[in-house]
Every structure is written in structure tokens, then in C-alpha cells.
């Protein structure tokens, strides 16, 4: 377990090893959640990066209904 100190401005330095393991980058936007006595940082993921993430589920191809315009 790594110990950090909260500065008078309530800033915390995330140790280098942790930053590297989770792929944290300078300027990255994260959502902050409070969980009881813990803080959870979740990276903001652009919706464009989610394109195609369901392709490998083996679902049949999508077919539009006949009464819909293409």
C-alpha cells in the first residue's frame, strides 16, 4: 500500500507506479465518485471510442424493417 499526503489545497500526487499501471495521463478528465470513506476516479471515455464494441458478441446482422427508410 502506498501512502500519499493531502496538501493544504487538497491536492494529492498519484504515485508514478499507480499512474503507469492504470494508464493515467496528464490532462485526462475523470469522473469523481465518493464511496463511503473512499474516492473513485473513473476516466471519461469519449462515446466515439465505444463504436463497434459489440461486434464480437456473435449476434446476427442488424436488418432494418421494410417500412423504414435507409
N, C-alpha and C positions, 0 to 999 in steps of 0.2 A: 504494500500500500504506500502510495506517495502522499506526502503532506505538502500543502500549499498554505500561503498566508493571504488573507484578505487585506488589501491596502486601505488607507483611510478614505479613498474614493470608491471603495467597494469593488476594486478590480482584482482579478485573480490571473496569475500566469499559469497556463496549462503546460505541464512538463513536456519537453520535446518528445520523449518516448511515447507518451499518450497521443500527442498530435500526429506523430508518424503512423502509429497503429490504426488510428481511426480515420486518417486521411484528411485531417483538418487543415484548412488553408487560410492564409491571411485575407481578410475582407469577406470571408464566407458569411452568408446570412443563415442564422439558426433560429428556430423557434425555442422558447424557454418555457418549460413546464415545472411547476412546483409539485413535488410528490412527498407529502408528509415532511420529513426533515431532509429531503434530497432535492437537487436541481437536475433536470434532464434537458440536455441540448439536442435538438433534432434538426438536422440540416434541411434547409428549404430546397426542395427539388423542383426545378422548372418542369411544367407539365409536358413540354416538348421532349424531355428525356424519357417520358413514360410511353412514347409512341412505340407500338409493336411488342410490348412486354407480355402480351397474352398469346403471341403467335405459337409458342411451343407447347400449348395445352392440348394439342391434338383435336381441336374442335373442328366440325365440318365448316367449309367456307360459308361466309355470310351471303345470302341471296335476298335481294330486295323483293318486296311484294309486287305483284303485277300492276297494282293501281298507283304505284309511286313513281315519280319522275326520277330519272338517274341523276 
